[in-house]
Structure formats: C-alpha cells, structure tokens
Amino acid sequence: MSLAAADFAAAQTVVRETVTTSSAGTVSEFSPDTIVVRSGATAVPATYYYSRTTNYVDENGVPVQVQTVRTGVPVTIYYRHVGNRNVATKVVVRKPVVAVPVETTTTTTTTTTTTER
C-alpha cells in the first residue's frame, strides 16, 4: 500500500447533524445574554441564549436591530440545543397584534303597564 493510500484509508468521514427547532411566543424578559419567551398565559417561560451570531429579522426576513426585541413583543425563535442550553440562531420579530376596541351599545327597554279604573 502506498503512503497516499494509507493516508486515505486512515481518514474518516464525520457527519454532524444539527437540529434547529423553533418556538413562538411573547418576550417576557430580555437581558444581555438571554431572551425569555412565554408561549401562552399558563405556559412556563422558556429561556434562550443568544450571541453576536444570532440573526434578527422581521416577518419578511429583512434584518432588524436587536433593540426591536423587548418585553411584550411577539417573536419566533429558531434555536439549537447545545449542552444544557437552547441557543438562538435566528429571532423573527413579529408585529404585535393590536386589539381593536369594539364599541358596545347597551339598550334598556322598560315597559310599564298601568291599569285604569
């Protein structure tokens, strides 16, 4: 066996699988290294770690400033599980759903019956 063939035979192919998951909810806390997101009124908040490589985009995929992420803003976070942490790779900042006030009208009808004698 030649030296080149021996080197080729000794080389191994390593396949690494990266699984990215997403989660949607509302930001309940934003700190210098974490984003805490609540998915529902009764759901336990989830913590995601972010870094300088985390991408922030709007719903159309247009990059936005990290400052757009703040308490009360709806987001979808794409993350990978690294060790015991969920590490955000991309944060999609969605527009808040604004409840339109509905005008309510209440009508009360009073009927009075009188008897004449």
Secondary structure as GFF3:
##gff-version 3
##sequence-region A 1 117
A	DSSP	alpha_helix	3	10	.	.	.	ID=ss1
A	DSSP	beta_strand	21	30	.	.	.	ID=ss2
A	DSSP	beta_strand	34	38	.	.	.	ID=ss3
A	DSSP	beta_strand	46	49	.	.	.	ID=ss4
A	DSSP	beta_strand	55	58	.	.	.	ID=ss5
A	DSSP	three_ten_helix	66	68	.	.	.	ID=ss6
A	DSSP	beta_strand	74	82	.	.	.	ID=ss7
A	DSSP	beta_strand	85	93	.	.	.	ID=ss8
###
